[in-house]
Amino acid sequence: MSALDSGPAFEALADSTRRTILSVLATRGELPAGAIAAEVAHVGRTSISSHLRILRSAGLINERRDGRFRMYSVDGDSVHGVVRFLDGLYRAP
């Protein structure tokens, strides 16, 4: 991830609810939206769907269909790209 294409990821990460969702997915693995909503109890299910859409658009999570469910998981490559970008800033003279 370069500085030019990191904008959407950092915009998505600016929200504490989205960071919580990423943390839940990183800890528990692939989950349906309902299970994520149960873990992030301070917001409603409709709001969770909006946050998932933003995270997916930013490339931070993956979505796959499993019957009538949509399963969500962390996109490891994209998240590692964010970490590498931040690490580069930290190491810059």
A tleap script that builds the chain and sets N, CA, C and O, in Angstrom:
source leaprc.protein.ff14SB
mol = sequence {
  NMET SER ALA LEU ASP SER GLY PRO ALA PHE
  GLU ALA LEU ALA ASP SER THR ARG ARG THR
  ILE LEU SER VAL LEU ALA THR ARG GLY GLU
  LEU PRO ALA GLY ALA ILE ALA ALA GLU VAL
  ALA HIE VAL GLY ARG THR SER ILE SER SER
  HIE LEU ARG ILE LEU ARG SER ALA GLY LEU
  ILE ASN GLU ARG ARG ASP GLY ARG PHE ARG
  MET TYR SER VAL ASP GLY ASP SER VAL HIE
  GLY VAL VAL ARG PHE LEU ASP GLY LEU TYR
  ARG ALA CPRO
}
set mol.1.N position { 0.857 -1.170 0.000 }
set mol.1.CA position { 0.000 0.000 0.000 }
set mol.1.C position { 0.894 1.221 0.000 }
set mol.1.O position { 1.759 1.361 0.865 }
set mol.2.N position { 0.696 2.097 -0.953 }
set mol.2.CA position { 1.462 3.331 -1.006 }
set mol.2.C position { 0.696 4.447 -0.323 }
set mol.2.O position { -0.475 4.299 0.024 }
set mol.3.N position { 1.377 5.565 -0.137 }
set mol.3.CA position { 0.733 6.716 0.501 }
set mol.3.C position { -0.453 7.186 -0.322 }
set mol.3.O position { -1.419 7.714 0.230 }
set mol.4.N position { -0.393 7.002 -1.641 }
set mol.4.CA position { -1.474 7.491 -2.498 }
set mol.4.C position { -2.744 6.678 -2.383 }
set mol.4.O position { -3.832 7.234 -2.536 }
set mol.5.N position { -2.652 5.379 -2.117 }
set mol.5.CA position { -3.858 4.553 -2.072 }
set mol.5.C position { -4.268 4.164 -0.655 }
set mol.5.O position { -5.137 3.310 -0.481 }
set mol.6.N position { -3.666 4.768 0.348 }
set mol.6.CA position { -4.005 4.436 1.730 }
set mol.6.C position { -5.174 5.248 2.264 }
set mol.6.O position { -5.693 4.934 3.335 }
set mol.7.N position { -5.606 6.283 1.549 }
set mol.7.CA position { -6.662 7.168 2.028 }
set mol.7.C position { -7.933 6.473 2.475 }
set mol.7.O position { -8.360 6.678 3.611 }
set mol.8.N position { -8.561 5.655 1.630 }
set mol.8.CA position { -9.801 5.000 2.055 }
set mol.8.C position { -9.630 4.118 3.284 }
set mol.8.O position { -10.524 4.059 4.129 }
set mol.9.N position { -8.504 3.438 3.395 }
set mol.9.CA position { -8.274 2.581 4.566 }
set mol.9.C position { -8.182 3.425 5.830 }
set mol.9.O position { -8.777 3.083 6.853 }
set mol.10.N position { -7.441 4.522 5.763 }
set mol.10.CA position { -7.300 5.360 6.947 }
set mol.10.C position { -8.598 6.079 7.290 }
set mol.10.O position { -8.891 6.295 8.465 }
set mol.11.N position { -9.375 6.451 6.283 }
set mol.11.CA position { -10.687 7.039 6.547 }
set mol.11.C position { -11.584 6.018 7.250 }
set mol.11.O position { -12.314 6.366 8.178 }
set mol.12.N position { -11.529 4.772 6.813 }
set mol.12.CA position { -12.336 3.723 7.447 }
set mol.12.C position { -11.867 3.472 8.877 }
set mol.12.O position { -12.684 3.257 9.773 }
set mol.13.N position { -10.570 3.500 9.086 }
set mol.13.CA position { -10.020 3.231 10.417 }
set mol.13.C position { -10.206 4.395 11.388 }
set mol.13.O position { -9.996 4.232 12.590 }
set mol.14.N position { -10.591 5.547 10.892 }
set mol.14.CA position { -10.774 6.706 11.762 }
set mol.14.C position { -11.957 6.538 12.712 }
set mol.14.O position { -12.037 7.222 13.732 }
set mol.15.N position { -12.867 5.639 12.383 }
set mol.15.CA position { -14.069 5.439 13.196 }
set mol.15.C position { -13.843 4.319 14.215 }
set mol.15.O position { -13.395 3.230 13.856 }
set mol.16.N position { -14.154 4.587 15.481 }
set mol.16.CA position { -13.911 3.599 16.540 }
set mol.16.C position { -14.772 2.343 16.381 }
set mol.16.O position { -14.325 1.248 16.723 }
set mol.17.N position { -15.993 2.484 15.871 }
set mol.17.CA position { -16.834 1.296 15.665 }
set mol.17.C position { -16.224 0.385 14.613 }
set mol.17.O position { -16.239 -0.835 14.771 }
set mol.18.N position { -15.691 0.953 13.553 }
set mol.18.CA position { -15.066 0.129 12.511 }
set mol.18.C position { -13.794 -0.537 13.032 }
set mol.18.O position { -13.495 -1.674 12.668 }
set mol.19.N position { -13.046 0.163 13.879 }
set mol.19.CA position { -11.871 -0.474 14.487 }
set mol.19.C position { -12.300 -1.629 15.386 }
set mol.19.O position { -11.628 -2.659 15.439 }
set mol.20.N position { -13.411 -1.460 16.088 }
set mol.20.CA position { -13.932 -2.539 16.937 }
set mol.20.C position { -14.343 -3.734 16.082 }
set mol.20.O position { -14.051 -4.877 16.434 }
set mol.21.N position { -15.009 -3.481 14.977 }
set mol.21.CA position { -15.418 -4.563 14.070 }
set mol.21.C position { -14.183 -5.313 13.567 }
set mol.21.O position { -14.172 -6.544 13.551 }
set mol.22.N position { -13.157 -4.587 13.159 }
set mol.22.CA position { -11.928 -5.247 12.703 }
set mol.22.C position { -11.309 -6.083 13.812 }
set mol.22.O position { -10.824 -7.188 13.567 }
set mol.23.N position { -11.326 -5.567 15.011 }
set mol.23.CA position { -10.784 -6.306 16.150 }
set mol.23.C position { -11.567 -7.596 16.398 }
set mol.23.O position { -10.977 -8.644 16.659 }
set mol.24.N position { -12.884 -7.517 16.315 }
set mol.24.CA position { -13.729 -8.707 16.488 }
set mol.24.C position { -13.397 -9.739 15.419 }
set mol.24.O position { -13.237 -10.921 15.725 }
set mol.25.N position { -13.293 -9.303 14.174 }
set mol.25.CA position { -12.995 -10.233 13.084 }
set mol.25.C position { -11.589 -10.809 13.215 }
set mol.25.O position { -11.372 -11.981 12.909 }
set mol.26.N position { -10.641 -10.006 13.662 }
set mol.26.CA position { -9.272 -10.489 13.827 }
set mol.26.C position { -9.196 -11.526 14.941 }
set mol.26.O position { -8.417 -12.476 14.863 }
set mol.27.N position { -10.002 -11.341 15.969 }
set mol.27.CA position { -9.987 -12.252 17.118 }
set mol.27.C position { -10.799 -13.517 16.867 }
set mol.27.O position { -10.353 -14.620 17.183 }
set mol.28.N position { -11.984 -13.356 16.300 }
set mol.28.CA position { -12.918 -14.481 16.170 }
set mol.28.C position { -12.897 -15.135 14.806 }
set mol.28.O position { -13.446 -16.225 14.645 }
set mol.29.N position { -12.283 -14.507 13.820 }
set mol.29.CA position { -12.261 -15.070 12.472 }
set mol.29.C position { -13.505 -14.687 11.690 }
set mol.29.O position { -14.188 -13.722 12.032 }
set mol.30.N position { -13.796 -15.435 10.651 }
set mol.30.CA position { -14.914 -15.145 9.758 }
set mol.30.C position { -16.242 -15.248 10.501 }
set mol.30.O position { -16.507 -16.225 11.202 }
set mol.31.N position { -17.075 -14.210 10.331 }
set mol.31.CA position { -18.374 -14.156 11.019 }
set mol.31.C position { -19.444 -13.564 10.113 }
set mol.31.O position { -19.139 -12.781 9.213 }
set mol.32.N position { -20.709 -13.941 10.353 }
set mol.32.CA position { -21.816 -13.261 9.670 }
set mol.32.C position { -22.096 -11.929 10.361 }
set mol.32.O position { -21.683 -11.711 11.500 }
set mol.33.N position { -22.792 -11.055 9.670 }
set mol.33.CA position { -23.083 -9.720 10.199 }
set mol.33.C position { -23.806 -9.770 11.538 }
set mol.33.O position { -23.531 -8.948 12.412 }
set mol.34.N position { -24.717 -10.710 11.717 }
set mol.34.CA position { -25.464 -10.808 12.973 }
set mol.34.C position { -24.566 -11.097 14.158 }
set mol.34.O position { -24.770 -10.547 15.240 }
set mol.35.N position { -23.573 -11.953 13.969 }
set mol.35.CA position { -22.630 -12.266 15.055 }
set mol.35.C position { -21.742 -11.065 15.351 }
set mol.35.O position { -21.395 -10.816 16.506 }
set mol.36.N position { -21.377 -10.326 14.318 }
set mol.36.CA position { -20.588 -9.106 14.531 }
set mol.36.C position { -21.418 -8.107 15.322 }
set mol.36.O position { -20.919 -7.494 16.266 }
set mol.37.N position { -22.682 -7.937 14.944 }
set mol.37.CA position { -23.567 -7.004 15.638 }
set mol.37.C position { -23.723 -7.379 17.107 }
set mol.37.O position { -23.808 -6.499 17.964 }
set mol.38.N position { -23.762 -8.663 17.404 }
set mol.38.CA position { -23.884 -9.113 18.794 }
set mol.38.C position { -22.638 -8.759 19.602 }
set mol.38.O position { -22.728 -8.515 20.805 }
set mol.39.N position { -21.487 -8.729 18.953 }
set mol.39.CA position { -20.227 -8.390 19.624 }
set mol.39.C position { -20.054 -6.876 19.800 }
set mol.39.O position { -19.379 -6.422 20.723 }
set mol.40.N position { -20.670 -6.112 18.908 }
set mol.40.CA position { -20.541 -4.648 18.937 }
set mol.40.C position { -21.905 -4.094 19.345 }
set mol.40.O position { -22.632 -3.528 18.530 }
set mol.41.N position { -22.226 -4.266 20.596 }
set mol.41.CA position { -23.582 -4.011 21.079 }
set mol.41.C position { -23.958 -2.536 21.162 }
set mol.41.O position { -25.138 -2.218 21.308 }
set mol.42.N position { -22.990 -1.629 21.073 }
set mol.42.CA position { -23.315 -0.208 21.233 }
set mol.42.C position { -23.905 0.439 19.971 }
set mol.42.O position { -24.252 1.620 19.986 }
set mol.43.N position { -24.019 -0.330 18.885 }
set mol.43.CA position { -24.661 0.174 17.663 }
set mol.43.C position { -25.659 -0.858 17.152 }
set mol.43.O position { -25.552 -2.041 17.477 }
set mol.44.N position { -26.617 -0.420 16.362 }
set mol.44.CA position { -27.641 -1.317 15.829 }
set mol.44.C position { -27.160 -2.108 14.630 }
set mol.44.O position { -26.110 -1.825 14.054 }
set mol.45.N position { -27.952 -3.106 14.267 }
set mol.45.CA position { -27.590 -3.976 13.143 }
set mol.45.C position { -27.509 -3.222 11.827 }
set mol.45.O position { -26.643 -3.515 11.003 }
set mol.46.N position { -28.394 -2.259 11.614 }
set mol.46.CA position { -28.354 -1.484 10.370 }
set mol.46.C position { -27.057 -0.696 10.283 }
set mol.46.O position { -26.443 -0.608 9.220 }
set mol.47.N position { -26.651 -0.133 11.394 }
set mol.47.CA position { -25.395 0.610 11.446 }
set mol.47.C position { -24.206 -0.307 11.180 }
set mol.47.O position { -23.261 0.082 10.493 }
set mol.48.N position { -24.249 -1.515 11.716 }
set mol.48.CA position { -23.169 -2.489 11.472 }
set mol.48.C position { -23.038 -2.756 9.976 }
set mol.48.O position { -21.925 -2.820 9.453 }
set mol.49.N position { -24.158 -2.909 9.292 }
set mol.49.CA position { -24.120 -3.138 7.843 }
set mol.49.C position { -23.446 -1.984 7.119 }
set mol.49.O position { -22.664 -2.203 6.194 }
set mol.50.N position { -23.736 -0.773 7.526 }
set mol.50.CA position { -23.102 0.403 6.911 }
set mol.50.C position { -21.598 0.399 7.162 }
set mol.50.O position { -20.810 0.672 6.256 }
set mol.51.N position { -21.207 0.089 8.386 }
set mol.51.CA position { -19.778 0.035 8.712 }
set mol.51.C position { -19.078 -1.074 7.937 }
set mol.51.O position { -17.953 -0.889 7.473 }
set mol.52.N position { -19.730 -2.221 7.794 }
set mol.52.CA position { -19.150 -3.318 7.014 }
set mol.52.C position { -18.967 -2.912 5.559 }
set mol.52.O position { -17.958 -3.251 4.940 }
set mol.53.N position { -19.928 -2.196 5.017 }
set mol.53.CA position { -19.837 -1.737 3.626 }
set mol.53.C position { -18.628 -0.804 3.453 }
set mol.53.O position { -17.904 -0.907 2.463 }
set mol.54.N position { -18.413 0.097 4.406 }
set mol.54.CA position { -17.286 1.021 4.331 }
set mol.54.C position { -15.963 0.267 4.442 }
set mol.54.O position { -15.029 0.533 3.685 }
set mol.55.N position { -15.883 -0.667 5.378 }
set mol.55.CA position { -14.665 -1.467 5.534 }
set mol.55.C position { -14.377 -2.289 4.279 }
set mol.55.O position { -13.223 -2.431 3.874 }
set mol.56.N position { -15.422 -2.824 3.675 }
set mol.56.CA position { -15.257 -3.613 2.444 }
set mol.56.C position { -14.798 -2.718 1.297 }
set mol.56.O position { -13.908 -3.091 0.532 }
set mol.57.N position { -15.406 -1.537 1.178 }
set mol.57.CA position { -15.018 -0.596 0.120 }
set mol.57.C position { -13.571 -0.134 0.275 }
set mol.57.O position { -12.886 0.129 -0.714 }
set mol.58.N position { -13.112 -0.037 1.520 }
set mol.58.CA position { -11.730 0.363 1.782 }
set mol.58.C position { -10.754 -0.788 1.585 }
set mol.58.O position { -9.540 -0.592 1.645 }
set mol.59.N position { -11.281 -1.991 1.351 }
set mol.59.CA position { -10.437 -3.152 1.119 }
set mol.59.C position { -9.892 -3.796 2.380 }
set mol.59.O position { -8.962 -4.600 2.310 }
set mol.60.N position { -10.458 -3.456 3.535 }
set mol.60.CA position { -9.944 -3.992 4.795 }
set mol.60.C position { -10.584 -5.311 5.201 }
set mol.60.O position { -10.017 -6.049 6.006 }
set mol.61.N position { -11.760 -5.618 4.654 }
set mol.61.CA position { -12.407 -6.891 4.948 }
set mol.61.C position { -12.872 -7.547 3.654 }
set mol.61.O position { -13.057 -6.889 2.631 }
set mol.62.N position { -13.052 -8.837 3.729 }
set mol.62.CA position { -13.592 -9.633 2.621 }
set mol.62.C position { -15.020 -10.034 2.958 }
set mol.62.O position { -15.383 -10.170 4.126 }
set mol.63.N position { -15.817 -10.220 1.927 }
set mol.63.CA position { -17.186 -10.703 2.095 }
set mol.63.C position { -17.394 -11.874 1.147 }
set mol.63.O position { -17.003 -11.820 -0.019 }
set mol.64.N position { -18.008 -12.922 1.652 }
set mol.64.CA position { -18.385 -14.038 0.778 }
set mol.64.C position { -19.770 -14.507 1.192 }
set mol.64.O position { -20.162 -14.407 2.354 }
set mol.65.N position { -20.491 -15.016 0.222 }
set mol.65.CA position { -21.834 -15.539 0.487 }
set mol.65.C position { -21.746 -17.004 0.857 }
set mol.65.O position { -21.007 -17.781 0.253 }
set mol.66.N position { -22.525 -17.359 1.871 }
set mol.66.CA position { -22.647 -18.753 2.298 }
set mol.66.C position { -24.136 -18.996 2.504 }
set mol.66.O position { -24.669 -18.769 3.590 }
set mol.67.N position { -24.798 -19.459 1.452 }
set mol.67.CA position { -26.257 -19.595 1.509 }
set mol.67.C position { -26.888 -18.212 1.624 }
set mol.67.O position { -26.628 -17.330 0.805 }
set mol.68.N position { -27.715 -18.032 2.642 }
set mol.68.CA position { -28.364 -16.727 2.810 }
set mol.68.C position { -27.541 -15.765 3.662 }
set mol.68.O position { -27.961 -14.634 3.903 }
set mol.69.N position { -26.379 -16.209 4.116 }
set mol.69.CA position { -25.519 -15.377 4.961 }
set mol.69.C position { -24.388 -14.756 4.167 }
set mol.69.O position { -23.904 -15.320 3.186 }
set mol.70.N position { -23.982 -13.586 4.613 }
set mol.70.CA position { -22.756 -12.970 4.123 }
set mol.70.C position { -21.737 -13.097 5.241 }
set mol.70.O position { -21.966 -12.655 6.367 }
set mol.71.N position { -20.623 -13.700 4.913 }
set mol.71.CA position { -19.571 -13.928 5.895 }
set mol.71.C position { -18.465 -12.898 5.684 }
set mol.71.O position { -18.077 -12.607 4.553 }
set mol.72.N position { -17.968 -12.355 6.784 }
set mol.72.CA position { -16.958 -11.304 6.727 }
set mol.72.C position { -15.682 -11.761 7.416 }
set mol.72.O position { -15.723 -12.471 8.421 }
set mol.73.N position { -14.549 -11.343 6.861 }
set mol.73.CA position { -13.250 -11.654 7.453 }
set mol.73.C position { -12.283 -10.522 7.139 }
set mol.73.O position { -12.500 -9.747 6.207 }
set mol.74.N position { -11.222 -10.434 7.918 }
set mol.74.CA position { -10.200 -9.420 7.705 }
set mol.74.C position { -9.419 -9.769 6.438 }
set mol.74.O position { -9.069 -10.928 6.215 }
set mol.75.N position { -9.151 -8.758 5.613 }
set mol.75.CA position { -8.289 -8.940 4.445 }
set mol.75.C position { -6.856 -8.702 4.915 }
set mol.75.O position { -6.405 -7.561 5.012 }
set mol.76.N position { -6.156 -9.784 5.204 }
set mol.76.CA position { -4.823 -9.698 5.786 }
set mol.76.C position { -3.839 -8.898 4.963 }
set mol.76.O position { -3.037 -8.148 5.520 }
set mol.77.N position { -3.881 -9.039 3.649 }
set mol.77.CA position { -2.939 -8.302 2.801 }
set mol.77.C position { -3.126 -6.799 2.936 }
set mol.77.O position { -2.149 -6.060 3.061 }
set mol.78.N position { -4.362 -6.346 2.912 }
set mol.78.CA position { -4.628 -4.915 3.025 }
set mol.78.C position { -4.245 -4.376 4.394 }
set mol.78.O position { -3.652 -3.302 4.500 }
set mol.79.N position { -4.581 -5.115 5.436 }
set mol.79.CA position { -4.243 -4.676 6.784 }
set mol.79.C position { -2.725 -4.630 6.951 }
set mol.79.O position { -2.196 -3.698 7.556 }
set mol.80.N position { -2.029 -5.623 6.422 }
set mol.80.CA position { -0.567 -5.604 6.483 }
set mol.80.C position { -0.006 -4.412 5.705 }
set mol.80.O position { 1.018 -3.846 6.089 }
set mol.81.N position { -0.673 -4.030 4.615 }
set mol.81.CA position { -0.248 -2.849 3.863 }
set mol.81.C position { -0.352 -1.582 4.694 }
set mol.81.O position { 0.521 -0.716 4.627 }
set mol.82.N position { -1.415 -1.472 5.476 }
set mol.82.CA position { -1.572 -0.314 6.364 }
set mol.82.C position { -0.457 -0.312 7.406 }
set mol.82.O position { 0.146 0.726 7.680 }
set mol.83.N position { -0.190 -1.475 7.981 }
set mol.83.CA position { 0.864 -1.584 8.997 }
set mol.83.C position { 2.227 -1.225 8.393 }
set mol.83.O position { 3.003 -0.499 9.013 }
set mol.84.N position { 2.521 -1.725 7.195 }
set mol.84.CA position { 3.795 -1.401 6.536 }
set mol.84.C position { 3.903 0.099 6.278 }
set mol.84.O position { 4.966 0.689 6.475 }
set mol.85.N position { 2.813 0.715 5.840 }
set mol.85.CA position { 2.818 2.154 5.588 }
set mol.85.C position { 3.128 2.917 6.877 }
set mol.85.O position { 3.975 3.810 6.884 }
set mol.86.N position { 2.444 2.566 7.963 }
set mol.86.CA position { 2.673 3.240 9.244 }
set mol.86.C position { 4.090 2.975 9.758 }
set mol.86.O position { 4.731 3.864 10.320 }
set mol.87.N position { 4.563 1.762 9.563 }
set mol.87.CA position { 5.907 1.424 9.983 }
set mol.87.C position { 6.922 2.280 9.233 }
set mol.87.O position { 7.916 2.718 9.812 }
set mol.88.N position { 6.675 2.516 7.951 }
set mol.88.CA position { 7.555 3.374 7.164 }
set mol.88.C position { 7.580 4.801 7.674 }
set mol.88.O position { 8.626 5.450 7.660 }
set mol.89.N position { 6.447 5.290 8.119 }
set mol.89.CA position { 6.387 6.640 8.687 }
set mol.89.C position { 7.160 6.694 9.999 }
set mol.89.O position { 7.870 7.660 10.278 }
set mol.90.N position { 7.011 5.653 10.789 }
set mol.90.CA position { 7.670 5.595 12.090 }
set mol.90.C position { 9.183 5.554 11.923 }
set mol.90.O position { 9.920 6.166 12.696 }
set mol.91.N position { 9.632 4.833 10.916 }
set mol.91.CA position { 11.083 4.666 10.691 }
set mol.91.C position { 11.702 5.810 9.900 }
set mol.91.O position { 12.925 5.896 9.793 }
set mol.92.N position { 10.869 6.694 9.344 }
set mol.92.CA position { 11.394 7.800 8.545 }
set mol.92.C position { 12.226 8.737 9.427 }
set mol.92.O position { 11.870 9.003 10.575 }
set mol.93.N position { 13.338 9.231 8.873 }
set mol.93.CA position { 14.210 10.120 9.663 }
set mol.93.C position { 13.553 11.439 10.020 }
set mol.93.O position { 14.168 12.277 10.679 }
savepdb mol mol.pdb
quit
